[in-house]
Amino acid sequence: MVFRSQRHEPGYIEWHETEKRWRPPVAASVASAVNFLAGVWLVLAPFVLGFGTTGGAVQGYWNEIVLGVVVALLALVRVFAPKEVPWFSVVNGVLGLWLIVSPFVLGYEGPDAPSAIAVDISAGAIIAVMASVSATTTYRLRARSGQE
């Protein structure tokens, strides 16, 4: 038997009497899945778009590969265990913000720079927003269930 609260909010925690546990928030898992895909894109983008490993675009090349791996791994954990490690989404949000400013801080230049800048800013914005949704949803639901 499932008891639902009187609130009709999307993603509100349900208590499963048969399972004796709280169901993880769907919004957090979906947002983390989007971040996983964004992380995979960051890893693939330098190869798909042909960023150079030398010259002015090398910063973008390594920035995207390293951050893409980290974002994808953290997001993958959040997809399957959103209640246990909500701070992973906070870390991903910070990494998303770094991606937005990194082209300007690292000084991307050269013929490959526009592609690297576009990938970093767009992926960074997606990652920051989705991480915010994931973390906020989880922290709110944990607070309601008394697990903060």
KAFEN-V815463 format. One record per residue. PSI is psi in degrees with one decimal (999 if undefined). BURIAL is 1 if it has 24 or more other ideal C-beta (glycine too) atoms within 12 Angstrom, else 0. Layout:
[[PSI & BURIAL] [PSI & BURIAL]]
This chain:
[[138.1 & 0] [127.8 & 0] [128.9 & 0] [146.1 & 0] [168.6 & 0] [-18.7 & 0] [142.6 & 0] [60.9 & 0] [139.8 & 0] [135.3 & 0] [7.5 & 1] [140.8 & 0] [137.6 & 1] [142.3 & 1] [123.0 & 0] [107.2 & 0] [-37.7 & 0] [-30.9 & 0] [-13.9 & 0] [43.0 & 0] [165.4 & 0] [137.3 & 1] [134.8 & 1] [150.0 & 1] [128.1 & 1] [-40.3 & 1] [-38.2 & 1] [-41.4 & 1] [-40.9 & 1] [-45.0 & 0] [-38.9 & 1] [-34.2 & 1] [-40.0 & 1] [-41.0 & 1] [-36.5 & 1] [-46.6 & 1] [-38.0 & 1] [-38.6 & 1] [-41.9 & 1] [-41.2 & 1] [-40.4 & 1] [-38.9 & 1] [-39.4 & 1] [-27.6 & 0] [-45.2 & 1] [-31.4 & 1] [-41.1 & 0] [-42.1 & 0] [-4.3 & 1] [39.2 & 0] [144.0 & 1] [151.8 & 0] [1.1 & 0] [164.4 & 0] [-155.0 & 0] [-20.0 & 0] [0.7 & 1] [-32.9 & 0] [-42.5 & 1] [-38.5 & 1] [-55.8 & 1] [-34.6 & 1] [-45.4 & 1] [-40.6 & 1] [-49.4 & 1] [-49.7 & 0] [-33.9 & 1] [-42.7 & 1] [-46.3 & 0] [-47.2 & 1] [-45.4 & 1] [-42.7 & 1] [-45.8 & 1] [-40.9 & 1] [-36.7 & 1] [-41.4 & 1] [-42.1 & 1] [-31.3 & 1] [-43.5 & 1] [-18.1 & 0] [62.2 & 0] [-28.5 & 1] [-30.9 & 1] [-37.6 & 0] [64.5 & 1] [-21.9 & 1] [-17.0 & 0] [-36.3 & 1] [-33.5 & 1] [-43.8 & 0] [-45.0 & 1] [-35.9 & 1] [-42.2 & 1] [-41.4 & 1] [-36.1 & 1] [-42.3 & 1] [-38.4 & 1] [-42.2 & 1] [-35.5 & 1] [-40.5 & 1] [-16.3 & 0] [-36.4 & 1] [-31.8 & 1] [-35.1 & 0] [-43.6 & 0] [-13.2 & 1] [55.1 & 0] [135.3 & 1] [167.2 & 0] [177.9 & 0] [-23.9 & 0] [-8.5 & 1] [-44.4 & 1] [-39.0 & 0] [-44.9 & 1] [-40.4 & 1] [-44.7 & 1] [-42.9 & 0] [-46.5 & 1] [-46.2 & 1] [-45.0 & 1] [-46.5 & 0] [-39.5 & 1] [-41.3 & 1] [-44.2 & 1] [-46.6 & 1] [-43.7 & 1] [-43.4 & 1] [-47.4 & 1] [-37.6 & 1] [-38.5 & 1] [-43.8 & 1] [-46.4 & 1] [-48.9 & 1] [-46.5 & 1] [-46.2 & 1] [-47.6 & 1] [-45.9 & 1] [-38.5 & 1] [-45.2 & 1] [-35.6 & 1] [-37.9 & 1] [-39.6 & 0] [-32.4 & 0] [-0.9 & 0] [23.2 & 0] [14.4 & 0] [999 & 0]]
